[in-house]
Amino acid sequence: MEIRYKKGDPLDVVLFVIMMFIFAISFLVYLYFTTQTSAALSQSTLNNSATAPGIQALADLGTRGASEGFLFFMGAMILGMMVTSFFVREHPIFVIIYVLMLIGTLFLAGFLGNAYVALTANPPLDVLAAASPVIDVIMRHIMTIACVFGVISMIISLAKIFSPSGNQI
């Protein structure tokens, strides 16, 4: 099977939603371990005043790094989705397939958004979700984000003008 000519397709939005959920959970786990490690180091009997700023820097890096890293990955995935959808050469009749895939993606985004909310309602993770509001806001609105970027991707991939010979104008 040759996949040399495979570029963007309607599954890009599905992969975007699934990867955002995986990244959100991964960054919350990273944030949990960072806060637990810095708390254990600060309460250690080996702690002295010389290492206290380093321990606080570790906690700050975990909180700031998780939010900024999640936002970077989201931006990179959206940019990649838009670039690959520009290279798709599809006939506009396939808009039905794109719409059906987008509806399925919105159902999936609803389930994954609710799973994220249920997961962050637990006591160890609710404080961490409040500490990283970027991840929390994006995952609570993942359905809207997937709809907006899915429609933009669909418009980019289907709204190109082709000449009768098949070349893009």
LOFI-210360 format. One record per atom (N, C-alpha, C): x negated, y negated, z negated; residue number from 1; atom name. Coordinates in nm, 3 decimals, padded with zeros to 5 digits, always signed. Layout:
<atoms>
X  Y  Z  i  at
X  Y  Z  NUM  CA
...
</atoms>
This chain:
<atoms>
X  Y  Z  i  at
-00.084  +00.118  +00.000  1  N
+00.000  +00.000  +00.000  1  CA
-00.088  -00.124  +00.000  1  C
-00.061  -00.212  +00.089  2  N
-00.143  -00.331  +00.104  2  CA
-00.073  -00.450  +00.041  2  C
-00.138  -00.514  -00.053  3  N
-00.080  -00.631  -00.119  3  CA
-00.162  -00.755  -00.089  3  C
-00.228  -00.754  +00.025  4  N
-00.314  -00.865  +00.062  4  CA
-00.233  -00.992  +00.085  4  C
-00.112  -00.981  +00.138  5  N
-00.032  -01.098  +00.172  5  CA
+00.070  -01.133  +00.064  5  C
+00.060  -01.070  -00.050  6  N
+00.155  -01.098  -00.158  6  CA
+00.115  -01.228  -00.226  6  C
+00.206  -01.321  -00.227  7  N
+00.180  -01.450  -00.293  7  CA
+00.283  -01.468  -00.404  7  C
+00.350  -01.577  -00.411  8  N
+00.450  -01.599  -00.515  8  CA
+00.581  -01.532  -00.480  8  C
+00.658  -01.498  -00.582  9  N
+00.789  -01.438  -00.560  9  CA
+00.878  -01.472  -00.679  9  C
+01.004  -01.428  -00.676  10  N
+01.094  -01.464  -00.786  10  CA
+01.054  -01.405  -00.921  10  C
+00.967  -01.306  -00.922  11  N
+00.925  -01.247  -01.049  11  CA
+00.829  -01.335  -01.127  11  C
+00.779  -01.441  -01.066  12  N
+00.689  -01.532  -01.137  12  CA
+00.757  -01.593  -01.259  12  C
+00.883  -01.626  -01.248  13  N
+00.954  -01.688  -01.361  13  CA
+00.977  -01.585  -01.472  13  C
+01.004  -01.461  -01.433  14  N
+01.022  -01.354  -01.532  14  CA
+00.891  -01.333  -01.609  14  C
+00.781  -01.326  -01.535  15  N
+00.650  -01.309  -01.599  15  CA
+00.617  -01.429  -01.687  15  C
+00.656  -01.548  -01.645  16  N
+00.634  -01.668  -01.726  16  CA
+00.704  -01.656  -01.861  16  C
+00.830  -01.614  -01.860  17  N
+00.907  -01.604  -01.985  17  CA
+00.847  -01.497  -02.076  17  C
+00.813  -01.381  -02.019  18  N
+00.758  -01.273  -02.101  18  CA
+00.622  -01.313  -02.159  18  C
+00.538  -01.376  -02.077  19  N
+00.406  -01.416  -02.126  19  CA
+00.415  -01.527  -02.230  19  C
+00.512  -01.617  -02.217  20  N
+00.528  -01.722  -02.318  20  CA
+00.567  -01.661  -02.452  20  C
+00.653  -01.560  -02.449  21  N
+00.692  -01.493  -02.573  21  CA
+00.571  -01.422  -02.636  21  C
+00.494  -01.352  -02.554  22  N
+00.377  -01.281  -02.605  22  CA
+00.274  -01.379  -02.661  22  C
+00.251  -01.489  -02.590  23  N
+00.156  -01.589  -02.639  23  CA
+00.206  -01.654  -02.767  23  C
+00.334  -01.682  -02.778  24  N
+00.388  -01.744  -02.899  24  CA
+00.367  -01.654  -03.020  24  C
+00.399  -01.526  -03.005  25  N
+00.381  -01.433  -03.116  25  CA
+00.233  -01.416  -03.148  25  C
+00.149  -01.409  -03.045  26  N
+00.005  -01.393  -03.067  26  CA
-00.054  -01.513  -03.140  26  C
-00.014  -01.632  -03.101  27  N
-00.067  -01.751  -03.168  27  CA
-00.014  -01.764  -03.310  27  C
+00.108  -01.718  -03.337  28  N
+00.156  -01.720  -03.475  28  CA
+00.080  -01.620  -03.561  28  C
+00.048  -01.503  -03.504  29  N
-00.032  -01.405  -03.578  29  CA
-00.172  -01.462  -03.604  29  C
-00.230  -01.526  -03.502  30  N
-00.360  -01.591  -03.518  30  CA
-00.354  -01.698  -03.628  30  C
-00.249  -01.776  -03.627  31  N
-00.232  -01.881  -03.727  31  CA
-00.215  -01.821  -03.867  31  C
-00.144  -01.709  -03.875  32  N
-00.125  -01.642  -04.004  32  CA
-00.258  -01.593  -04.060  32  C
-00.337  -01.527  -03.976  33  N
-00.465  -01.476  -04.024  33  CA
-00.562  -01.589  -04.057  33  C
-00.557  -01.698  -03.982  34  N
-00.645  -01.811  -04.011  34  CA
-00.610  -01.875  -04.145  34  C
-00.482  -01.894  -04.172  35  N
-00.443  -01.954  -04.300  35  CA
-00.472  -01.859  -04.416  35  C
-00.451  -01.730  -04.396  36  N
-00.479  -01.634  -04.503  36  CA
-00.629  -01.627  -04.532  36  C
-00.710  -01.631  -04.426  37  N
-00.855  -01.625  -04.444  37  CA
-00.906  -01.751  -04.514  37  C
-00.858  -01.867  -04.472  38  N
-00.905  -01.990  -04.536  38  CA
-00.856  -01.999  -04.681  38  C
-00.735  -01.948  -04.709  39  N
-00.686  -01.949  -04.848  39  CA
-00.768  -01.853  -04.934  39  C
-00.803  -01.737  -04.879  40  N
-00.883  -01.642  -04.957  40  CA
-01.024  -01.696  -04.981  40  C
-01.080  -01.762  -04.881  41  N
-01.214  -01.819  -04.899  41  CA
-01.215  -01.935  -04.998  41  C
-01.109  -02.014  -04.998  42  N
-01.106  -02.128  -05.090  42  CA
-01.083  -02.084  -05.235  42  C
-01.022  -01.968  -05.256  43  N
-00.997  -01.919  -05.392  43  CA
-01.105  -01.823  -05.439  43  C
-01.202  -01.799  -05.356  44  N
-01.308  -01.704  -05.390  44  CA
-01.396  -01.760  -05.500  44  C
-01.451  -01.670  -05.581  45  N
-01.542  -01.714  -05.687  45  CA
-01.677  -01.756  -05.630  45  C
-01.704  -01.717  -05.507  46  N
-01.829  -01.757  -05.443  46  CA
-01.821  -01.896  -05.380  46  C
-01.702  -01.955  -05.384  47  N
-01.682  -02.086  -05.323  47  CA
-01.752  -02.193  -05.405  47  C
-01.820  -02.280  -05.335  48  N
-01.880  -02.395  -05.402  48  CA
-01.844  -02.520  -05.323  48  C
-01.882  -02.633  -05.373  49  N
-01.842  -02.760  -05.310  49  CA
-01.906  -02.780  -05.174  49  C
-02.015  -02.711  -05.145  50  N
-02.082  -02.729  -05.016  50  CA
-02.003  -02.662  -04.903  50  C
-01.932  -02.553  -04.931  51  N
-01.859  -02.481  -04.826  51  CA
-01.713  -02.523  -04.817  51  C
-01.666  -02.604  -04.909  52  N
-01.524  -02.644  -04.908  52  CA
-01.484  -02.718  -04.781  52  C
-01.563  -02.811  -04.727  53  N
-01.523  -02.876  -04.601  53  CA
-01.515  -02.778  -04.483  53  C
-01.602  -02.679  -04.481  54  N
-01.599  -02.580  -04.374  54  CA
-01.474  -02.494  -04.380  54  C
-01.430  -02.462  -04.499  55  N
-01.308  -02.382  -04.515  55  CA
-01.186  -02.463  -04.470  55  C
-01.182  -02.591  -04.507  56  N
-01.071  -02.676  -04.463  56  CA
-01.074  -02.696  -04.313  56  C
-01.194  -02.705  -04.256  57  N
-01.206  -02.719  -04.110  57  CA
-01.154  -02.595  -04.039  57  C
-01.175  -02.477  -04.098  58  N
-01.123  -02.353  -04.041  58  CA
-00.971  -02.354  -04.040  58  C
-00.909  -02.399  -04.146  59  N
-00.763  -02.406  -04.152  59  CA
-00.709  -02.506  -04.051  59  C
-00.774  -02.622  -04.041  60  N
-00.729  -02.724  -03.944  60  CA
-00.746  -02.677  -03.801  60  C
-00.857  -02.607  -03.773  61  N
-00.882  -02.556  -03.639  61  CA
-00.778  -02.452  -03.601  61  C
-00.738  -02.369  -03.695  62  N
-00.636  -02.269  -03.667  62  CA
-00.503  -02.330  -03.629  62  C
-00.461  -02.430  -03.704  63  N
-00.332  -02.495  -03.676  63  CA
-00.336  -02.574  -03.546  63  C
-00.437  -02.655  -03.529  64  N
-00.447  -02.737  -03.409  64  CA
-00.479  -02.652  -03.287  64  C
-00.566  -02.554  -03.302  65  N
-00.605  -02.469  -03.189  65  CA
-00.491  -02.385  -03.137  65  C
-00.404  -02.338  -03.226  66  N
-00.292  -02.256  -03.182  66  CA
-00.194  -02.338  -03.099  66  C
-00.162  -02.457  -03.143  67  N
-00.067  -02.541  -03.069  67  CA
-00.125  -02.586  -02.935  67  C
-00.249  -02.631  -02.938  68  N
-00.310  -02.678  -02.814  68  CA
-00.336  -02.564  -02.717  68  C
-00.375  -02.449  -02.768  69  N
-00.397  -02.333  -02.681  69  CA
-00.268  -02.285  -02.617  69  C
-00.160  -02.284  -02.692  70  N
-00.031  -02.243  -02.637  70  CA
+00.014  -02.340  -02.529  70  C
-00.002  -02.467  -02.553  71  N
+00.037  -02.568  -02.454  71  CA
-00.050  -02.558  -02.329  71  C
-00.178  -02.529  -02.345  72  N
-00.267  -02.511  -02.231  72  CA
-00.225  -02.391  -02.147  72  C
-00.197  -02.277  -02.212  73  N
-00.155  -02.158  -02.138  73  CA
-00.023  -02.180  -02.068  73  C
+00.068  -02.251  -02.132  74  N
+00.196  -02.279  -02.068  74  CA
+00.177  -02.366  -01.945  74  C
+00.097  -02.471  -01.957  75  N
+00.070  -02.558  -01.842  75  CA
+00.001  -02.484  -01.729  75  C
-00.094  -02.397  -01.763  76  N
-00.164  -02.321  -01.660  76  CA
-00.069  -02.225  -01.589  76  C
+00.021  -02.162  -01.662  77  N
+00.115  -02.070  -01.598  77  CA
+00.215  -02.145  -01.510  77  C
+00.260  -02.260  -01.554  78  N
+00.353  -02.340  -01.472  78  CA
+00.283  -02.389  -01.346  78  C
+00.161  -02.436  -01.360  79  N
+00.085  -02.480  -01.243  79  CA
+00.061  -02.365  -01.146  79  C
+00.025  -02.250  -01.197  80  N
+00.006  -02.133  -01.111  80  CA
+00.134  -02.090  -01.042  80  C
+00.245  -02.099  -01.114  81  N
+00.375  -02.063  -01.054  81  CA
+00.411  -02.160  -00.942  81  C
+00.384  -02.288  -00.960  82  N
+00.416  -02.385  -00.855  82  CA
+00.324  -02.369  -00.734  82  C
+00.198  -02.342  -00.757  83  N
+00.104  -02.325  -00.646  83  CA
+00.137  -02.200  -00.566  83  C
+00.165  -02.090  -00.635  84  N
+00.198  -01.968  -00.561  84  CA
+00.332  -01.978  -00.490  84  C
+00.425  -02.052  -00.546  85  N
+00.553  -02.067  -00.475  85  CA
+00.539  -02.155  -00.351  85  C
+00.438  -02.240  -00.349  86  N
+00.414  -02.321  -00.230  86  CA
+00.365  -02.234  -00.114  86  C
+00.293  -02.128  -00.144  87  N
+00.238  -02.041  -00.040  87  CA
+00.335  -01.935  +00.009  87  C
+00.452  -01.925  -00.050  88  N
+00.551  -01.827  -00.006  88  CA
+00.615  -01.875  +00.123  88  C
+00.629  -01.785  +00.215  89  N
+00.694  -01.817  +00.341  89  CA
+00.818  -01.730  +00.353  89  C
+00.928  -01.778  +00.305  90  N
+01.053  -01.702  +00.302  90  CA
+01.161  -01.775  +00.380  90  C
+01.252  -01.698  +00.430  91  N
+01.368  -01.755  +00.497  91  CA
+01.466  -01.802  +00.389  91  C
+01.536  -01.913  +00.412  92  N
+01.628  -01.964  +00.310  92  CA
+01.745  -01.870  +00.276  92  C
+01.766  -01.765  +00.356  93  N
+01.873  -01.672  +00.324  93  CA
+01.845  -01.595  +00.194  93  C
+01.718  -01.592  +00.153  94  N
+01.680  -01.521  +00.031  94  CA
+01.710  -01.601  -00.095  94  C
+01.779  -01.712  -00.081  95  N
+01.816  -01.791  -00.199  95  CA
+01.907  -01.709  -00.290  95  C
+01.984  -01.617  -00.236  96  N
+02.072  -01.533  -00.318  96  CA
+01.988  -01.446  -00.412  96  C
+01.880  -01.390  -00.360  97  N
+01.794  -01.308  -00.444  97  CA
+01.728  -01.393  -00.552  97  C
+01.684  -01.512  -00.517  98  N
+01.622  -01.601  -00.615  98  CA
+01.722  -01.640  -00.724  98  C
+01.845  -01.669  -00.686  99  N
+01.946  -01.708  -00.785  99  CA
+01.978  -01.591  -00.878  99  C
+01.991  -01.471  -00.823  100  N
+02.019  -01.354  -00.907  100  CA
+01.902  -01.325  -01.001  100  C
+01.780  -01.340  -00.951  101  N
+01.663  -01.320  -01.038  101  CA
+01.656  -01.428  -01.146  101  C
+01.695  -01.549  -01.111  102  N
+01.693  -01.657  -01.209  102  CA
+01.798  -01.635  -01.317  102  C
+01.914  -01.584  -01.279  103  N
+02.017  -01.553  -01.379  103  CA
+01.968  -01.443  -01.473  103  C
+01.907  -01.339  -01.417  104  N
+01.850  -01.234  -01.501  104  CA
+01.739  -01.286  -01.591  104  C
+01.660  -01.377  -01.539  105  N
+01.553  -01.438  -01.618  105  CA
+01.610  -01.520  -01.733  105  C
+01.718  -01.590  -01.709  106  N
+01.780  -01.669  -01.816  106  CA
+01.837  -01.580  -01.926  106  C
+01.894  -01.466  -01.888  107  N
+01.938  -01.371  -01.991  107  CA
+01.820  -01.320  -02.073  107  C
+01.711  -01.286  -02.004  108  N
+01.591  -01.240  -02.074  108  CA
+01.534  -01.349  -02.163  108  C
+01.532  -01.473  -02.115  109  N
+01.482  -01.584  -02.195  109  CA
+01.569  -01.606  -02.319  109  C
+01.700  -01.588  -02.304  110  N
+01.788  -01.600  -02.420  110  CA
+01.759  -01.495  -02.525  110  C
+01.738  -01.370  -02.480  111  N
+01.706  -01.263  -02.575  111  CA
+01.572  -01.286  -02.643  111  C
+01.471  -01.324  -02.565  112  N
+01.338  -01.346  -02.624  112  CA
+01.335  -01.470  -02.713  112  C
+01.409  -01.574  -02.677  113  N
+01.419  -01.692  -02.763  113  CA
+01.485  -01.659  -02.896  113  C
+01.591  -01.579  -02.890  114  N
+01.658  -01.537  -03.015  114  CA
+01.569  -01.444  -03.097  114  C
+01.491  -01.360  -03.031  115  N
+01.398  -01.273  -03.104  115  CA
+01.291  -01.356  -03.174  115  C
+01.244  -01.461  -03.107  116  N
+01.146  -01.550  -03.169  116  CA
+01.206  -01.620  -03.291  116  C
+01.328  -01.670  -03.279  117  N
+01.392  -01.738  -03.392  117  CA
+01.414  -01.641  -03.508  117  C
+01.454  -01.518  -03.478  118  N
+01.474  -01.419  -03.584  118  CA
+01.341  -01.381  -03.649  118  C
+01.235  -01.376  -03.570  119  N
+01.104  -01.341  -03.624  119  CA
+01.049  -01.452  -03.712  119  C
+01.068  -01.576  -03.670  120  N
+01.015  -01.687  -03.750  120  CA
+01.105  -01.725  -03.867  120  C
+01.217  -01.659  -03.882  121  N
+01.302  -01.683  -03.999  121  CA
+01.250  -01.609  -04.122  121  C
+01.156  -01.518  -04.103  122  N
+01.097  -01.443  -04.215  122  CA
+01.003  -01.533  -04.294  122  C
+00.996  -01.511  -04.426  123  N
+00.919  -01.601  -04.513  123  CA
+00.771  -01.621  -04.475  123  C
+00.694  -01.522  -04.434  124  N
+00.555  -01.556  -04.403  124  CA
+00.540  -01.643  -04.278  124  C
+00.631  -01.627  -04.182  125  N
+00.615  -01.697  -04.055  125  CA
+00.693  -01.828  -04.045  125  C
+00.787  -01.853  -04.134  126  N
+00.865  -01.977  -04.122  126  CA
+00.781  -02.100  -04.151  126  C
+00.688  -02.089  -04.243  127  N
+00.599  -02.201  -04.274  127  CA
+00.503  -02.224  -04.157  127  C
+00.457  -02.116  -04.097  128  N
+00.364  -02.129  -03.984  128  CA
+00.432  -02.188  -03.862  128  C
+00.558  -02.151  -03.839  129  N
+00.632  -02.208  -03.727  129  CA
+00.655  -02.357  -03.748  129  C
+00.676  -02.397  -03.873  130  N
+00.691  -02.539  -03.902  130  CA
+00.558  -02.613  -03.891  130  C
+00.447  -02.542  -03.914  131  N
+00.315  -02.605  -03.904  131  CA
+00.271  -02.625  -03.759  131  C
+00.327  -02.549  -03.668  132  N
+00.294  -02.566  -03.525  132  CA
+00.422  -02.596  -03.448  132  C
+00.465  -02.722  -03.450  133  N
+00.594  -02.756  -03.390  133  CA
+00.597  -02.743  -03.238  133  C
+00.481  -02.747  -03.172  134  N
+00.479  -02.733  -03.025  134  CA
+00.529  -02.595  -02.985  134  C
+00.476  -02.492  -03.049  135  N
+00.517  -02.355  -03.018  135  CA
+00.664  -02.336  -03.052  135  C
+00.705  -02.388  -03.166  136  N
+00.842  -02.369  -03.212  136  CA
+00.943  -02.436  -03.118  136  C
+00.916  -02.558  -03.077  137  N
+01.009  -02.630  -02.989  137  CA
+01.017  -02.563  -02.852  137  C
+00.902  -02.524  -02.798  138  N
+00.903  -02.461  -02.666  138  CA
+00.977  -02.328  -02.670  138  C
+00.954  -02.249  -02.772  139  N
+01.021  -02.118  -02.777  139  CA
+01.169  -02.131  -02.810  139  C
+01.209  -02.234  -02.880  140  N
+01.352  -02.254  -02.905  140  CA
+01.424  -02.306  -02.781  140  C
+01.350  -02.362  -02.687  141  N
+01.409  -02.412  -02.563  141  CA
+01.355  -02.339  -02.441  141  C
+01.315  -02.213  -02.457  142  N
+01.254  -02.138  -02.347  142  CA
+01.355  -02.113  -02.234  142  C
+01.481  -02.105  -02.267  143  N
+01.583  -02.083  -02.164  143  CA
+01.594  -02.205  -02.073  143  C
+01.594  -02.322  -02.130  144  N
+01.600  -02.445  -02.050  144  CA
+01.474  -02.463  -01.967  144  C
+01.359  -02.435  -02.027  145  N
+01.232  -02.449  -01.955  145  CA
+01.226  -02.351  -01.839  145  C
+01.268  -02.227  -01.862  146  N
+01.267  -02.127  -01.755  146  CA
+01.363  -02.165  -01.643  146  C
+01.477  -02.221  -01.677  147  N
+01.574  -02.264  -01.576  147  CA
+01.517  -02.378  -01.491  147  C
+01.459  -02.476  -01.556  148  N
+01.406  -02.592  -01.483  148  CA
+01.294  -02.550  -01.389  148  C
+01.197  -02.478  -01.440  149  N
+01.083  -02.441  -01.356  149  CA
+01.119  -02.330  -01.257  149  C
+01.218  -02.249  -01.288  150  N
+01.266  -02.151  -01.191  150  CA
+01.332  -02.218  -01.071  150  C
+01.413  -02.320  -01.098  151  N
+01.479  -02.393  -00.989  151  CA
+01.376  -02.471  -00.908  151  C
+01.280  -02.533  -00.974  152  N
+01.176  -02.606  -00.902  152  CA
+01.095  -02.511  -00.814  152  C
+01.061  -02.394  -00.868  153  N
+00.987  -02.295  -00.789  153  CA
+01.069  -02.246  -00.670  153  C
+01.198  -02.228  -00.691  154  N
+01.286  -02.184  -00.583  154  CA
+01.294  -02.291  -00.474  154  C
+01.305  -02.415  -00.513  155  N
+01.312  -02.524  -00.416  155  CA
+01.182  -02.534  -00.338  155  C
+01.070  -02.524  -00.406  156  N
+00.941  -02.533  -00.337  156  CA
+00.923  -02.419  -00.239  156  C
+00.959  -02.298  -00.279  157  N
+00.934  -02.183  -00.192  157  CA
+01.032  -02.172  -00.077  157  C
+01.152  -02.226  -00.089  158  N
+01.252  -02.209  +00.016  158  CA
+01.276  -02.333  +00.100  158  C
+01.226  -02.447  +00.061  159  N
+01.260  -02.571  +00.130  159  CA
+01.149  -02.619  +00.224  159  C
+01.076  -02.527  +00.281  160  N
+00.973  -02.565  +00.377  160  CA
+01.031  -02.559  +00.517  160  C
+00.982  -02.644  +00.603  161  N
+01.031  -02.650  +00.741  161  CA
+00.936  -02.571  +00.829  161  C
+00.993  -02.482  +00.909  162  N
+00.914  -02.401  +01.001  162  CA
+00.954  -02.430  +01.145  162  C
+00.858  -02.425  +01.234  163  N
+00.886  -02.442  +01.376  163  CA
+00.940  -02.313  +01.433  163  C
+00.999  -02.314  +01.553  164  N
+01.048  -02.189  +01.612  164  CA
+00.940  -02.082  +01.630  164  C
+00.815  -02.121  +01.644  165  N
+00.708  -02.022  +01.657  165  CA
+00.669  -01.961  +01.524  165  C
+00.723  -02.011  +01.413  166  N
+00.696  -01.955  +01.281  166  CA
+00.589  -02.029  +01.203  166  C
+00.533  -02.133  +01.258  167  N
+00.431  -02.211  +01.186  167  CA
+00.496  -02.317  +01.101  167  C
+00.434  -02.344  +00.987  168  N
+00.488  -02.446  +00.898  168  CA
+00.456  -02.584  +00.954  168  C
+00.556  -02.672  +00.951  169  N
+00.539  -02.808  +01.001  169  CA
+00.491  -02.896  +00.889  169  C
</atoms>
